[in-house]
Amino acid sequence: MSAHESEWTLRRLSAGELTATEAARVQAHAASCEACAQALRGIHEAQARFEADVPFERFEAGVEQALRRRQDAARPPPRRWVATTVAIAASLLVVVLVRPLLGSSAESRDTVGLNRLKGGATAELRIGGGLGPQREAIPGRPEAIDPGERVMLGYKAGAHRYVAALSVDAIGEVTPLHPEDGASAPVAPGSRLHWLPGGWEFTGSGAERVIVVLSDEPLPQETLVEAARRAFAQADGDVGRMAELEVPGAQTHWVLRKP
């Protein structure tokens, strides 16, 4: 057994998700353990940076922008996700999650701080809104989302030049998220974290796999959609067990559990 609290436990403490008894125990441990105290400070600092970089007004404006794009396209929205203009309560802060992009089956994960792939590529999935507490979605660990909660996706491209995002639901239906058609989009200039325009609310029930792909060349959405369908079939129709897509580039996957 480790002498330190896990990063997951410390993040749950920061998000207010532990019981009073468990929170008191973890706080007492962090008060006497410099490593855990430093990790907890890092979590708080990451949240503060997020609030400064992406205030809720900007989150909501991005969702409204996504709605306008869909209305301008004059086509019915996909069955499973819709953009929304519901205001996000200021007390329900979105939590930062940074995940290494998986360029191969070998995975490197720091116990504290950012997870990075060679070249500095990272991806983030952030959840906000709804009535529940703030929390993070960790790749490899399904995360339940409540009605009304919304997702934002961010990335640092590293050496990659193009970005795309898509999702797969429990029956294998694939929806391109960004861009909605064409090929993967050029990454934004600069090395800072960039956010995909808009936000998404996933409706319905069951699991939803969200995937971000960074690549050196543009990938047609049709190629990504077909690769996702093949991965779903190879997983015997279990979206939670899907492997990486058979496409070039670096990938990050999250699994969300809808009510």
C-alpha positions as CSV (number, residue, x, y, z in Angstrom):
1,M,0.0,0.0,0.0
2,S,1.3,3.5,-0.8
3,A,2.1,5.9,2.0
4,H,0.5,8.7,0.0
5,E,-3.0,9.5,-1.0
6,S,-3.8,8.8,-4.7
7,E,-4.2,11.7,-7.1
8,W,-7.8,10.6,-7.6
9,T,-8.6,10.9,-3.8
10,L,-6.9,14.3,-3.6
11,R,-9.0,15.5,-6.6
12,R,-12.2,14.2,-5.0
13,L,-11.2,16.1,-1.8
14,S,-10.7,19.3,-3.8
15,A,-14.0,18.8,-5.6
16,G,-15.9,18.2,-2.3
17,E,-16.9,14.7,-3.2
18,L,-15.5,12.9,-0.1
19,T,-17.6,12.2,3.0
20,A,-16.9,14.4,6.0
21,T,-15.1,11.5,7.8
22,E,-12.9,10.7,4.7
23,A,-12.3,14.3,3.9
24,A,-11.0,14.9,7.5
25,R,-8.7,11.9,7.3
26,V,-7.2,13.0,3.9
27,Q,-6.8,16.6,5.1
28,A,-5.0,15.4,8.2
29,H,-2.7,13.2,6.1
30,A,-2.0,16.1,3.7
31,A,-1.2,18.4,6.6
32,S,1.6,16.0,7.7
33,C,2.8,14.8,4.2
34,E,4.6,17.4,2.0
35,A,4.2,15.3,-1.1
36,C,0.4,15.1,-0.8
37,A,0.2,18.7,0.3
38,Q,2.2,19.7,-2.8
39,A,-0.1,17.6,-5.0
40,L,-3.2,19.2,-3.5
41,R,-1.8,22.7,-4.0
42,G,-1.1,21.7,-7.7
43,I,-4.8,20.7,-8.1
44,H,-6.0,24.0,-6.6
45,E,-3.6,26.0,-8.8
46,A,-4.8,24.2,-11.9
47,Q,-8.4,25.0,-11.1
48,A,-7.5,28.6,-10.5
49,R,-5.7,28.8,-13.9
50,F,-8.7,27.3,-15.6
51,E,-11.0,29.8,-14.0
52,A,-8.8,32.6,-15.2
53,D,-8.4,31.2,-18.7
54,V,-11.9,30.0,-19.4
55,P,-14.5,31.9,-17.3
56,F,-18.0,30.6,-17.4
57,E,-19.2,33.4,-19.6
58,R,-16.8,32.2,-22.2
59,F,-17.9,28.6,-21.7
60,E,-21.6,29.6,-22.2
61,A,-20.7,31.8,-25.2
62,G,-18.9,28.9,-26.8
63,V,-22.0,26.7,-26.4
64,E,-24.2,29.5,-27.9
65,Q,-21.7,29.7,-30.8
66,A,-22.1,26.0,-31.4
67,L,-25.9,26.3,-31.4
68,R,-25.7,29.2,-34.0
69,R,-23.6,27.0,-36.2
70,R,-26.1,24.2,-36.1
71,Q,-29.0,26.6,-36.8
72,D,-27.1,28.2,-39.7
73,A,-26.5,24.7,-41.2
74,A,-30.4,24.3,-41.3
75,R,-30.3,20.6,-40.6
76,P,-31.7,18.5,-37.7
77,P,-29.3,18.0,-34.8
78,P,-27.9,14.5,-34.2
79,R,-30.1,12.4,-31.9
80,R,-27.5,12.0,-29.2
81,W,-26.0,15.4,-28.5
82,V,-27.1,19.1,-28.7
83,A,-25.5,22.4,-28.1
84,T,-27.2,24.3,-25.3
85,T,-27.5,27.8,-24.0
86,V,-28.4,26.9,-20.4
87,A,-26.5,29.1,-18.0
88,I,-23.8,27.5,-15.9
89,A,-24.1,28.2,-12.2
90,A,-21.0,30.0,-10.9
91,S,-20.8,27.7,-7.9
92,L,-20.4,24.6,-10.1
93,L,-16.9,25.0,-11.4
94,V,-15.5,22.9,-14.2
95,V,-12.6,20.8,-13.2
96,V,-9.4,20.5,-15.2
97,L,-8.3,17.1,-16.5
98,V,-5.1,16.7,-18.5
99,R,-4.5,13.4,-20.2
100,P,-1.5,12.2,-22.3
101,L,-2.3,11.5,-25.9
102,L,-1.8,7.9,-26.6
103,G,0.5,7.5,-29.6
104,S,1.1,3.8,-28.8
105,S,0.1,1.2,-26.3
106,A,2.9,2.3,-24.0
107,E,1.5,4.8,-21.5
108,S,3.4,7.1,-19.2
109,R,1.5,8.7,-16.3
110,D,2.9,11.0,-13.6
111,T,1.5,10.6,-10.2
112,V,1.2,14.3,-9.8
113,G,0.8,17.1,-12.4
114,L,0.4,17.0,-16.2
115,N,0.6,13.8,-18.2
116,R,2.5,14.4,-21.3
117,L,3.5,12.6,-24.5
118,K,6.8,13.2,-26.2
119,G,6.6,16.6,-27.9
120,G,4.3,18.1,-25.2
121,A,0.9,17.0,-26.7
122,T,-1.9,16.8,-24.2
123,A,-5.7,16.8,-24.3
124,E,-8.3,17.9,-21.7
125,L,-12.0,17.1,-21.1
126,R,-13.8,19.5,-18.8
127,I,-17.3,19.1,-17.4
128,G,-19.5,21.9,-16.1
129,G,-23.1,22.8,-15.4
130,G,-25.9,20.7,-14.0
131,L,-26.8,20.3,-10.3
132,G,-24.0,17.9,-9.2
133,P,-20.6,18.7,-7.9
134,Q,-17.6,19.4,-10.0
135,R,-15.5,16.4,-11.0
136,E,-13.1,15.1,-13.6
137,A,-13.4,12.3,-16.2
138,I,-10.4,10.1,-16.1
139,P,-9.6,8.0,-19.3
140,G,-10.0,4.3,-18.5
141,R,-12.5,5.0,-15.7
142,P,-16.1,5.7,-16.8
143,E,-17.5,9.0,-15.5
144,A,-21.2,9.5,-14.9
145,I,-22.7,12.7,-16.1
146,D,-26.0,14.3,-15.0
147,P,-28.6,15.9,-17.2
148,G,-27.7,19.4,-18.3
149,E,-24.0,18.9,-17.8
150,R,-21.8,20.0,-20.7
151,V,-18.3,19.0,-22.0
152,M,-15.5,21.2,-23.4
153,L,-12.5,19.7,-25.1
154,G,-9.0,21.3,-25.2
155,Y,-5.6,20.3,-26.6
156,K,-2.0,21.2,-26.8
157,A,-0.9,20.0,-30.2
158,G,2.8,19.6,-29.6
159,A,4.3,18.7,-33.0
160,H,1.0,17.7,-34.5
161,R,-0.7,20.0,-37.0
162,Y,-4.4,18.8,-37.2
163,V,-7.1,18.1,-34.6
164,A,-10.5,16.3,-34.8
165,A,-13.0,15.0,-32.2
166,L,-15.8,12.5,-32.4
167,S,-18.0,10.4,-30.1
168,V,-19.5,6.9,-30.2
169,D,-22.6,5.9,-28.3
170,A,-23.7,2.6,-26.8
171,I,-25.3,1.4,-30.0
172,G,-22.3,2.3,-32.1
173,E,-23.6,5.5,-33.7
174,V,-20.6,7.8,-34.5
175,T,-21.0,11.6,-34.4
176,P,-18.2,13.9,-35.6
177,L,-17.9,16.7,-33.0
178,H,-15.1,18.8,-34.5
179,P,-15.3,19.5,-37.3
180,E,-18.8,18.3,-38.2
181,D,-17.8,17.4,-41.7
182,G,-14.8,17.6,-44.0
183,A,-11.4,16.7,-42.6
184,S,-9.6,17.3,-39.3
185,A,-9.0,21.0,-38.7
186,P,-5.6,22.8,-38.5
187,V,-4.5,23.3,-34.9
188,A,-4.5,26.8,-33.5
189,P,-1.1,28.6,-33.5
190,G,0.9,28.7,-30.3
191,S,1.9,26.2,-27.6
192,R,-0.7,27.1,-25.1
193,L,-3.9,25.1,-24.4
194,H,-6.6,25.7,-27.1
195,W,-10.3,24.9,-26.8
196,L,-12.4,23.5,-29.5
197,P,-15.2,25.9,-30.3
198,G,-18.5,25.4,-28.5
199,G,-19.4,22.7,-26.1
200,W,-21.6,19.6,-26.1
201,E,-24.4,18.1,-24.0
202,F,-24.8,14.4,-24.6
203,T,-28.4,13.2,-24.3
204,G,-30.0,9.8,-24.1
205,S,-28.7,7.0,-21.9
206,G,-25.8,4.5,-21.8
207,A,-22.1,5.0,-22.5
208,E,-20.6,7.6,-24.8
209,R,-16.9,7.5,-25.8
210,V,-15.3,10.8,-26.6
211,I,-12.2,10.8,-28.7
212,V,-9.7,13.5,-29.6
213,V,-7.2,12.8,-32.5
214,L,-4.1,14.9,-33.2
215,S,-2.4,14.1,-36.5
216,D,0.3,15.3,-38.8
217,E,-1.9,15.2,-41.9
218,P,-5.7,16.0,-42.2
219,L,-7.9,13.0,-41.7
220,P,-11.3,12.9,-43.4
221,Q,-14.1,12.6,-41.0
222,E,-15.4,9.7,-43.0
223,T,-12.1,7.9,-42.3
224,L,-12.4,8.6,-38.5
225,V,-16.1,7.5,-38.5
226,E,-15.3,4.2,-40.3
227,A,-12.3,3.6,-37.9
228,A,-14.6,4.2,-34.9
229,R,-17.2,1.8,-36.3
230,R,-14.6,-0.9,-36.8
231,A,-13.3,-0.4,-33.3
232,F,-16.8,-0.7,-32.0
233,A,-17.4,-4.0,-33.9
234,Q,-14.1,-5.4,-32.7
235,A,-15.1,-4.7,-29.1
236,D,-18.3,-6.8,-29.7
237,G,-20.5,-3.8,-29.5
238,D,-19.2,-2.6,-26.1
239,V,-18.3,1.1,-26.4
240,G,-16.5,0.9,-23.0
241,R,-14.0,-1.7,-24.4
242,M,-13.1,0.0,-27.6
243,A,-9.4,0.1,-28.5
244,E,-7.7,3.0,-30.2
245,L,-8.8,3.9,-33.7
246,E,-6.6,2.5,-36.5
247,V,-5.6,5.9,-37.8
248,P,-2.3,7.8,-37.7
249,G,-1.8,10.3,-35.0
250,A,-2.1,10.5,-31.2
251,Q,-5.4,9.8,-29.4
252,T,-7.1,10.5,-26.1
253,H,-10.3,8.6,-25.1
254,W,-12.9,9.2,-22.4
255,V,-16.0,7.2,-21.5
256,L,-19.0,9.1,-20.1
257,R,-22.0,7.3,-18.5
258,K,-25.2,9.1,-19.4
259,P,-28.3,8.8,-17.1
